């Protein structure tokens, strides 16, 4: 049976895995061309997972703060991608 407690457990597991991935991406032995963008995306994923966990705990205001954090991170991702596209066009 699916319960909000089970959903919370799974969200915490996903958050733990995402944070571990973030640490790995941040500490690669050899730098990768898109490492900075990948790091921002994993940080946004962490914020969204945290938001979902907070929503499951009826902590709407804190959840919305995490959504805004994710949005800011994704805005940065889009700016980087746009600047790369602009550079390629030149």
Biopython code that builds the backbone (N, CA, C, O; Angstrom):
import numpy as np
from Bio.PDB.StructureBuilder import StructureBuilder

atoms = [
    (1, "UNK", "N", (0.840, -1.169, 0.000)),
    (1, "UNK", "CA", (0.000, 0.000, 0.000)),
    (1, "UNK", "C", (0.895, 1.247, 0.000)),
    (1, "UNK", "O", (1.870, 1.326, 0.749)),
    (2, "UNK", "N", (0.551, 2.203, -0.842)),
    (2, "UNK", "CA", (1.306, 3.447, -0.935)),
    (2, "UNK", "C", (0.805, 4.442, 0.101)),
    (2, "UNK", "O", (-0.392, 4.713, 0.197)),
    (3, "UNK", "N", (1.735, 4.977, 0.870)),
    (3, "UNK", "CA", (1.398, 5.964, 1.886)),
    (3, "UNK", "C", (2.302, 7.178, 1.715)),
    (3, "UNK", "O", (3.320, 7.121, 1.025)),
    (4, "UNK", "N", (1.913, 8.274, 2.355)),
    (4, "UNK", "CA", (2.758, 9.465, 2.286)),
    (4, "UNK", "C", (4.093, 9.218, 2.981)),
    (4, "UNK", "O", (5.110, 9.796, 2.597)),
    (5, "UNK", "N", (4.095, 8.371, 3.992)),
    (5, "UNK", "CA", (5.358, 8.030, 4.665)),
    (5, "UNK", "C", (6.286, 7.295, 3.706)),
    (5, "UNK", "O", (7.488, 7.560, 3.675)),
    (6, "UNK", "N", (5.737, 6.379, 2.931)),
    (6, "UNK", "CA", (6.546, 5.644, 1.945)),
    (6, "UNK", "C", (7.057, 6.602, 0.865)),
    (6, "UNK", "O", (8.208, 6.509, 0.439)),
    (7, "UNK", "N", (6.205, 7.509, 0.433)),
    (7, "UNK", "CA", (6.633, 8.498, -0.559)),
    (7, "UNK", "C", (7.782, 9.326, 0.008)),
    (7, "UNK", "O", (8.752, 9.603, -0.697)),
    (8, "UNK", "N", (7.683, 9.719, 1.258)),
    (8, "UNK", "CA", (8.747, 10.481, 1.904)),
    (8, "UNK", "C", (10.050, 9.705, 1.960)),
    (8, "UNK", "O", (11.123, 10.264, 1.730)),
    (9, "UNK", "N", (9.959, 8.417, 2.264)),
    (9, "UNK", "CA", (11.159, 7.566, 2.303)),
    (9, "UNK", "C", (11.827, 7.511, 0.926)),
    (9, "UNK", "O", (13.043, 7.661, 0.807)),
    (10, "UNK", "N", (11.025, 7.298, -0.091)),
    (10, "UNK", "CA", (11.569, 7.204, -1.448)),
    (10, "UNK", "C", (12.161, 8.533, -1.907)),
    (10, "UNK", "O", (13.193, 8.557, -2.576)),
    (11, "UNK", "N", (11.518, 9.625, -1.552)),
    (11, "UNK", "CA", (12.068, 10.937, -1.897)),
    (11, "UNK", "C", (13.400, 11.168, -1.190)),
    (11, "UNK", "O", (14.322, 11.730, -1.781)),
    (12, "UNK", "N", (13.510, 10.746, 0.054)),
    (12, "UNK", "CA", (14.774, 10.898, 0.776)),
    (12, "UNK", "C", (15.863, 10.039, 0.141)),
    (12, "UNK", "O", (17.014, 10.466, 0.046)),
    (13, "UNK", "N", (15.503, 8.819, -0.297)),
    (13, "UNK", "CA", (16.477, 7.967, -0.979)),
    (13, "UNK", "C", (16.951, 8.632, -2.271)),
    (13, "UNK", "O", (18.146, 8.651, -2.568)),
    (14, "UNK", "N", (16.005, 9.176, -3.032)),
    (14, "UNK", "CA", (16.355, 9.848, -4.287)),
    (14, "UNK", "C", (17.226, 11.067, -4.011)),
    (14, "UNK", "O", (18.173, 11.339, -4.748)),
    (15, "UNK", "N", (16.908, 11.789, -2.961)),
    (15, "UNK", "CA", (17.688, 12.970, -2.602)),
    (15, "UNK", "C", (19.106, 12.586, -2.204)),
    (15, "UNK", "O", (20.065, 13.260, -2.580)),
    (16, "UNK", "N", (19.240, 11.511, -1.449)),
    (16, "UNK", "CA", (20.564, 11.026, -1.049)),
    (16, "UNK", "C", (21.380, 10.639, -2.273)),
    (16, "UNK", "O", (22.556, 10.990, -2.373)),
    (17, "UNK", "N", (20.768, 9.921, -3.201)),
    (17, "UNK", "CA", (21.466, 9.518, -4.428)),
    (17, "UNK", "C", (21.848, 10.725, -5.278)),
    (17, "UNK", "O", (22.938, 10.774, -5.847)),
    (18, "UNK", "N", (20.951, 11.686, -5.359)),
    (18, "UNK", "CA", (21.224, 12.882, -6.155)),
    (18, "UNK", "C", (22.369, 13.683, -5.549)),
    (18, "UNK", "O", (23.229, 14.190, -6.269)),
    (19, "UNK", "N", (22.377, 13.793, -4.239)),
    (19, "UNK", "CA", (23.469, 14.522, -3.578)),
    (19, "UNK", "C", (24.800, 13.799, -3.752)),
    (19, "UNK", "O", (25.846, 14.435, -3.879)),
    (20, "UNK", "N", (24.757, 12.473, -3.758)),
    (20, "UNK", "CA", (25.984, 11.712, -4.003)),
    (20, "UNK", "C", (26.470, 11.953, -5.436)),
    (20, "UNK", "O", (27.664, 12.137, -5.673)),
    (21, "UNK", "N", (25.540, 11.950, -6.376)),
    (21, "UNK", "CA", (25.904, 12.232, -7.766)),
    (21, "UNK", "C", (26.486, 13.634, -7.889)),
    (21, "UNK", "O", (27.439, 13.854, -8.637)),
    (22, "UNK", "N", (25.915, 14.574, -7.158)),
    (22, "UNK", "CA", (26.424, 15.948, -7.172)),
    (22, "UNK", "C", (27.872, 15.998, -6.696)),
    (22, "UNK", "O", (28.706, 16.681, -7.290)),
    (23, "UNK", "N", (28.164, 15.272, -5.624)),
    (23, "UNK", "CA", (29.544, 15.237, -5.116)),
    (23, "UNK", "C", (30.491, 14.626, -6.145)),
    (23, "UNK", "O", (31.607, 15.112, -6.325)),
    (24, "UNK", "N", (30.058, 13.579, -6.811)),
    (24, "UNK", "CA", (30.898, 12.914, -7.811)),
    (24, "UNK", "C", (31.139, 13.839, -9.001)),
    (24, "UNK", "O", (32.273, 13.987, -9.457)),
    (25, "UNK", "N", (30.078, 14.457, -9.501)),
    (25, "UNK", "CA", (30.222, 15.375, -10.641)),
    (25, "UNK", "C", (31.156, 16.523, -10.269)),
    (25, "UNK", "O", (31.954, 16.970, -11.093)),
    (26, "UNK", "N", (31.059, 16.988, -9.056)),
    (26, "UNK", "CA", (31.877, 18.108, -8.603)),
    (26, "UNK", "C", (33.344, 17.728, -8.427)),
    (26, "UNK", "O", (34.212, 18.601, -8.398)),
    (27, "UNK", "N", (33.624, 16.435, -8.310)),
    (27, "UNK", "CA", (34.982, 15.989, -7.990)),
    (27, "UNK", "C", (35.491, 14.956, -8.999)),
    (27, "UNK", "O", (36.109, 13.964, -8.612)),
    (28, "UNK", "N", (35.237, 15.182, -10.268)),
    (28, "UNK", "CA", (35.714, 14.260, -11.298)),
    (28, "UNK", "C", (37.240, 14.302, -11.380)),
    (28, "UNK", "O", (37.851, 15.353, -11.193)),
    (29, "UNK", "N", (37.834, 13.170, -11.656)),
    (29, "UNK", "CA", (39.286, 13.090, -11.794)),
    (29, "UNK", "C", (39.740, 13.941, -12.974)),
    (29, "UNK", "O", (40.728, 14.669, -12.884)),
    (30, "UNK", "N", (39.009, 13.842, -14.080)),
    (30, "UNK", "CA", (39.310, 14.621, -15.277)),
    (30, "UNK", "C", (38.097, 15.509, -15.560)),
    (30, "UNK", "O", (36.970, 15.020, -15.639)),
    (31, "UNK", "N", (38.328, 16.784, -15.708)),
    (31, "UNK", "CA", (37.231, 17.720, -15.966)),
    (31, "UNK", "C", (36.504, 17.347, -17.255)),
    (31, "UNK", "O", (37.112, 16.869, -18.212)),
    (32, "UNK", "N", (35.219, 17.571, -17.262)),
    (32, "UNK", "CA", (34.370, 17.272, -18.414)),
    (32, "UNK", "C", (33.855, 18.589, -18.983)),
    (32, "UNK", "O", (33.635, 19.547, -18.242)),
    (33, "UNK", "N", (33.664, 18.633, -20.298)),
    (33, "UNK", "CA", (33.215, 19.866, -20.953)),
    (33, "UNK", "C", (31.930, 20.428, -20.358)),
    (33, "UNK", "O", (31.787, 21.644, -20.234)),
    (34, "UNK", "N", (31.015, 19.577, -19.999)),
    (34, "UNK", "CA", (29.718, 20.024, -19.498)),
    (34, "UNK", "C", (29.560, 19.800, -17.996)),
    (34, "UNK", "O", (28.440, 19.753, -17.487)),
    (35, "UNK", "N", (30.661, 19.665, -17.301)),
    (35, "UNK", "CA", (30.627, 19.403, -15.868)),
    (35, "UNK", "C", (29.890, 20.503, -15.109)),
    (35, "UNK", "O", (29.108, 20.210, -14.205)),
    (36, "UNK", "N", (30.126, 21.750, -15.462)),
    (36, "UNK", "CA", (29.473, 22.858, -14.751)),
    (36, "UNK", "C", (27.964, 22.812, -14.930)),
    (36, "UNK", "O", (27.219, 23.051, -13.979)),
    (37, "UNK", "N", (27.506, 22.509, -16.138)),
    (37, "UNK", "CA", (26.072, 22.424, -16.397)),
    (37, "UNK", "C", (25.480, 21.202, -15.692)),
    (37, "UNK", "O", (24.400, 21.286, -15.108)),
    (38, "UNK", "N", (26.172, 20.088, -15.746)),
    (38, "UNK", "CA", (25.698, 18.881, -15.072)),
    (38, "UNK", "C", (25.581, 19.110, -13.568)),
    (38, "UNK", "O", (24.634, 18.642, -12.935)),
    (39, "UNK", "N", (26.537, 19.824, -13.005)),
    (39, "UNK", "CA", (26.483, 20.123, -11.575)),
    (39, "UNK", "C", (25.269, 20.985, -11.246)),
    (39, "UNK", "O", (24.574, 20.722, -10.264)),
    (40, "UNK", "N", (25.008, 22.000, -12.047)),
    (40, "UNK", "CA", (23.835, 22.844, -11.821)),
    (40, "UNK", "C", (22.538, 22.048, -11.940)),
    (40, "UNK", "O", (21.608, 22.259, -11.162)),
    (41, "UNK", "N", (22.471, 21.143, -12.900)),
    (41, "UNK", "CA", (21.268, 20.329, -13.078)),
    (41, "UNK", "C", (21.068, 19.398, -11.874)),
    (41, "UNK", "O", (19.942, 19.233, -11.403)),
    (42, "UNK", "N", (22.145, 18.795, -11.377)),
    (42, "UNK", "CA", (21.995, 17.928, -10.202)),
    (42, "UNK", "C", (21.608, 18.747, -8.976)),
    (42, "UNK", "O", (20.852, 18.269, -8.130)),
    (43, "UNK", "N", (22.113, 19.968, -8.869)),
    (43, "UNK", "CA", (21.714, 20.829, -7.753)),
    (43, "UNK", "C", (20.236, 21.198, -7.858)),
    (43, "UNK", "O", (19.531, 21.243, -6.850)),
    (44, "UNK", "N", (19.771, 21.460, -9.070)),
    (44, "UNK", "CA", (18.350, 21.747, -9.278)),
    (44, "UNK", "C", (17.497, 20.524, -8.943)),
    (44, "UNK", "O", (16.431, 20.645, -8.340)),
    (45, "UNK", "N", (17.977, 19.353, -9.339)),
    (45, "UNK", "CA", (17.254, 18.116, -9.024)),
    (45, "UNK", "C", (17.151, 17.929, -7.510)),
    (45, "UNK", "O", (16.100, 17.545, -6.996)),
    (46, "UNK", "N", (18.228, 18.199, -6.815)),
    (46, "UNK", "CA", (18.207, 18.099, -5.349)),
    (46, "UNK", "C", (17.173, 19.041, -4.758)),
    (46, "UNK", "O", (16.416, 18.666, -3.863)),
    (47, "UNK", "N", (17.147, 20.265, -5.263)),
    (47, "UNK", "CA", (16.189, 21.250, -4.756)),
    (47, "UNK", "C", (14.751, 20.813, -5.028)),
    (47, "UNK", "O", (13.880, 20.981, -4.174)),
    (48, "UNK", "N", (14.498, 20.256, -6.207)),
    (48, "UNK", "CA", (13.145, 19.795, -6.527)),
    (48, "UNK", "C", (12.740, 18.593, -5.681)),
    (48, "UNK", "O", (11.597, 18.505, -5.232)),
    (49, "UNK", "N", (13.671, 17.671, -5.463)),
    (49, "UNK", "CA", (13.369, 16.529, -4.597)),
    (49, "UNK", "C", (13.117, 16.978, -3.161)),
    (49, "UNK", "O", (12.216, 16.476, -2.490)),
    (50, "UNK", "N", (13.918, 17.921, -2.706)),
    (50, "UNK", "CA", (13.715, 18.476, -1.364)),
    (50, "UNK", "C", (12.339, 19.136, -1.282)),
    (50, "UNK", "O", (11.633, 18.999, -0.283)),
    (51, "UNK", "N", (11.971, 19.845, -2.333)),
    (51, "UNK", "CA", (10.662, 20.479, -2.382)),
    (51, "UNK", "C", (9.538, 19.443, -2.289)),
    (51, "UNK", "O", (8.577, 19.621, -1.540)),
    (52, "UNK", "N", (9.669, 18.384, -3.045)),
    (52, "UNK", "CA", (8.646, 17.338, -3.011)),
    (52, "UNK", "C", (8.534, 16.728, -1.611)),
    (52, "UNK", "O", (7.432, 16.490, -1.117)),
    (53, "UNK", "N", (9.681, 16.478, -0.980)),
    (53, "UNK", "CA", (9.670, 15.922, 0.379)),
    (53, "UNK", "C", (8.997, 16.892, 1.345)),
    (53, "UNK", "O", (8.224, 16.476, 2.208)),
    (54, "UNK", "N", (9.286, 18.169, 1.203)),
    (54, "UNK", "CA", (8.666, 19.174, 2.071)),
    (54, "UNK", "C", (7.165, 19.264, 1.826)),
    (54, "UNK", "O", (6.392, 19.417, 2.772)),
    (55, "UNK", "N", (6.746, 19.173, 0.573)),
    (55, "UNK", "CA", (5.320, 19.187, 0.265)),
    (55, "UNK", "C", (4.609, 18.000, 0.917)),
    (55, "UNK", "O", (3.487, 18.128, 1.407)),
    (56, "UNK", "N", (5.277, 16.846, 0.917)),
    (56, "UNK", "CA", (4.688, 15.658, 1.555)),
    (56, "UNK", "C", (4.586, 15.829, 3.072)),
    (56, "UNK", "O", (3.839, 15.108, 3.733)),
    (57, "UNK", "N", (5.333, 16.778, 3.615)),
    (57, "UNK", "CA", (5.279, 17.072, 5.047)),
    (57, "UNK", "C", (4.429, 18.313, 5.325)),
    (57, "UNK", "O", (4.438, 18.849, 6.434)),
    (58, "UNK", "N", (3.694, 18.762, 4.302)),
    (58, "UNK", "CA", (2.826, 19.945, 4.405)),
    (58, "UNK", "C", (3.586, 21.200, 4.797)),
    (58, "UNK", "O", (3.073, 22.046, 5.528)),
    (59, "UNK", "N", (4.813, 21.314, 4.305)),
    (59, "UNK", "CA", (5.635, 22.501, 4.543)),
    (59, "UNK", "C", (5.739, 23.289, 3.237)),
    (59, "UNK", "O", (6.800, 23.384, 2.620)),
    (60, "UNK", "N", (4.600, 23.847, 2.847)),
    (60, "UNK", "CA", (4.492, 24.505, 1.559)),
    (60, "UNK", "C", (5.450, 25.656, 1.343)),
    (60, "UNK", "O", (6.063, 25.754, 0.280)),
    (61, "UNK", "N", (5.594, 26.531, 2.328)),
    (61, "UNK", "CA", (6.448, 27.704, 2.142)),
    (61, "UNK", "C", (7.899, 27.296, 1.901)),
    (61, "UNK", "O", (8.546, 27.821, 0.995)),
    (62, "UNK", "N", (8.411, 26.370, 2.700)),
    (62, "UNK", "CA", (9.783, 25.885, 2.518)),
    (62, "UNK", "C", (9.921, 25.171, 1.169)),
    (62, "UNK", "O", (10.947, 25.287, 0.498)),
    (63, "UNK", "N", (8.877, 24.432, 0.781)),
    (63, "UNK", "CA", (8.893, 23.724, -0.502)),
    (63, "UNK", "C", (8.979, 24.713, -1.656)),
    (63, "UNK", "O", (9.732, 24.497, -2.606)),
    (64, "UNK", "N", (8.219, 25.787, -1.579)),
    (64, "UNK", "CA", (8.237, 26.782, -2.650)),
    (64, "UNK", "C", (9.575, 27.498, -2.713)),
    (64, "UNK", "O", (10.017, 27.889, -3.793)),
    (65, "UNK", "N", (10.225, 27.675, -1.571)),
    (65, "UNK", "CA", (11.571, 28.253, -1.569)),
    (65, "UNK", "C", (12.534, 27.355, -2.341)),
    (65, "UNK", "O", (13.382, 27.841, -3.089)),
    (66, "UNK", "N", (12.399, 26.046, -2.156)),
    (66, "UNK", "CA", (13.257, 25.090, -2.876)),
    (66, "UNK", "C", (12.957, 25.104, -4.369)),
    (66, "UNK", "O", (13.864, 24.958, -5.188)),
    (67, "UNK", "N", (11.688, 25.278, -4.726)),
    (67, "UNK", "CA", (11.322, 25.362, -6.143)),
    (67, "UNK", "C", (11.953, 26.597, -6.763)),
    (67, "UNK", "O", (12.466, 26.541, -7.881)),
    (68, "UNK", "N", (11.919, 27.705, -6.048)),
    (68, "UNK", "CA", (12.556, 28.931, -6.550)),
    (68, "UNK", "C", (14.060, 28.743, -6.716)),
    (68, "UNK", "O", (14.656, 29.227, -7.678)),
    (69, "UNK", "N", (14.662, 28.036, -5.769)),
    (69, "UNK", "CA", (16.095, 27.746, -5.859)),
    (69, "UNK", "C", (16.386, 26.927, -7.123)),
    (69, "UNK", "O", (17.335, 27.213, -7.854)),
    (70, "UNK", "N", (15.564, 25.913, -7.367)),
    (70, "UNK", "CA", (15.733, 25.086, -8.561)),
    (70, "UNK", "C", (15.549, 25.918, -9.823)),
    (70, "UNK", "O", (16.293, 25.762, -10.792)),
    (71, "UNK", "N", (14.562, 26.795, -9.807)),
    (71, "UNK", "CA", (14.315, 27.656, -10.964)),
    (71, "UNK", "C", (15.516, 28.551, -11.248)),
    (71, "UNK", "O", (15.908, 28.720, -12.402)),
    (72, "UNK", "N", (16.098, 29.121, -10.207)),
    (72, "UNK", "CA", (17.287, 29.960, -10.387)),
    (72, "UNK", "C", (18.445, 29.161, -10.977)),
    (72, "UNK", "O", (19.151, 29.640, -11.865)),
    (73, "UNK", "N", (18.633, 27.941, -10.478)),
    (73, "UNK", "CA", (19.701, 27.089, -10.994)),
    (73, "UNK", "C", (19.469, 26.753, -12.468)),
    (73, "UNK", "O", (20.400, 26.782, -13.273)),
    (74, "UNK", "N", (18.226, 26.435, -12.811)),
    (74, "UNK", "CA", (17.916, 26.101, -14.204)),
    (74, "UNK", "C", (18.024, 27.328, -15.105)),
    (74, "UNK", "O", (18.405, 27.208, -16.270)),
    (75, "UNK", "N", (17.695, 28.500, -14.580)),
    (75, "UNK", "CA", (17.908, 29.724, -15.355)),
    (75, "UNK", "C", (19.383, 29.877, -15.705)),
    (75, "UNK", "O", (19.725, 30.274, -16.819)),
    (76, "UNK", "N", (20.252, 29.561, -14.754)),
    (76, "UNK", "CA", (21.690, 29.625, -15.004)),
    (76, "UNK", "C", (22.091, 28.611, -16.067)),
    (76, "UNK", "O", (22.907, 28.910, -16.939)),
    (77, "UNK", "N", (21.524, 27.420, -15.997)),
    (77, "UNK", "CA", (21.795, 26.394, -17.016)),
    (77, "UNK", "C", (21.424, 26.926, -18.397)),
    (77, "UNK", "O", (22.205, 26.813, -19.341)),
    (78, "UNK", "N", (20.230, 27.505, -18.511)),
    (78, "UNK", "CA", (19.786, 28.025, -19.806)),
    (78, "UNK", "C", (20.684, 29.155, -20.302)),
    (78, "UNK", "O", (20.956, 29.251, -21.498)),
    (79, "UNK", "N", (21.144, 30.010, -19.390)),
    (79, "UNK", "CA", (22.055, 31.086, -19.798)),
    (79, "UNK", "C", (23.356, 30.519, -20.349)),
    (79, "UNK", "O", (23.875, 31.003, -21.355)),
    (80, "UNK", "N", (23.879, 29.494, -19.690)),
    (80, "UNK", "CA", (25.120, 28.863, -20.165)),
    (80, "UNK", "C", (24.899, 28.238, -21.540)),
    (80, "UNK", "O", (25.710, 28.416, -22.449)),
    (81, "UNK", "N", (23.812, 27.516, -21.682)),
    (81, "UNK", "CA", (23.519, 26.859, -22.957)),
    (81, "UNK", "C", (23.330, 27.901, -24.056)),
    (81, "UNK", "O", (23.857, 27.750, -25.158)),
    (82, "UNK", "N", (22.577, 28.956, -23.752)),
    (82, "UNK", "CA", (22.363, 30.015, -24.744)),
    (82, "UNK", "C", (23.678, 30.663, -25.160)),
    (82, "UNK", "O", (23.890, 30.943, -26.340)),
    (83, "UNK", "N", (24.560, 30.900, -24.194)),
    (83, "UNK", "CA", (25.839, 31.524, -24.539)),
    (83, "UNK", "C", (26.685, 30.584, -25.390)),
    (83, "UNK", "O", (27.407, 31.039, -26.277)),
    (84, "UNK", "N", (26.606, 29.286, -25.135)),
    (84, "UNK", "CA", (27.327, 28.310, -25.961)),
    (84, "UNK", "C", (26.778, 28.301, -27.387)),
    (84, "UNK", "O", (27.538, 28.225, -28.352)),
    (85, "UNK", "N", (25.471, 28.377, -27.508)),
    (85, "UNK", "CA", (24.844, 28.393, -28.839)),
    (85, "UNK", "C", (25.247, 29.659, -29.576)),
    (85, "UNK", "O", (25.574, 29.630, -30.762)),
    (86, "UNK", "N", (25.217, 30.776, -28.847)),
    (86, "UNK", "CA", (25.621, 32.060, -29.469)),
    (86, "UNK", "C", (27.070, 32.004, -29.931)),
    (86, "UNK", "O", (27.397, 32.509, -31.005)),
    (87, "UNK", "N", (27.945, 31.393, -29.129)),
    (87, "UNK", "CA", (29.356, 31.260, -29.509)),
    (87, "UNK", "C", (29.516, 30.396, -30.750)),
    (87, "UNK", "O", (30.357, 30.674, -31.605)),
    (88, "UNK", "N", (28.701, 29.342, -30.846)),
    (88, "UNK", "CA", (28.764, 28.452, -32.006)),
    (88, "UNK", "C", (28.282, 29.147, -33.273)),
    (88, "UNK", "O", (28.757, 28.849, -34.369)),
    (89, "UNK", "N", (27.338, 30.073, -33.123)),
    (89, "UNK", "CA", (26.794, 30.786, -34.277)),
    (89, "UNK", "C", (27.791, 31.793, -34.844)),
    (89, "UNK", "O", (27.670, 32.201, -35.999)),
    (90, "UNK", "N", (28.759, 32.190, -34.051)),
    (90, "UNK", "CA", (29.708, 33.201, -34.524)),
    (90, "UNK", "C", (30.836, 32.623, -35.297)),
    (90, "UNK", "O", (31.711, 33.358, -35.757)),
]
sb = StructureBuilder()
sb.init_structure("model")
sb.init_model(0)
sb.init_chain("A")
sb.init_seg("    ")
for serial, (resi, resn, name, xyz) in enumerate(atoms, 1):
    if name == "N":
        sb.init_residue(resn, " ", resi, " ")
    sb.init_atom(name, np.array(xyz, "f"), 0.0, 1.0, " ", f" {name:<3s}", serial, name[0])
structure = sb.get_structure()
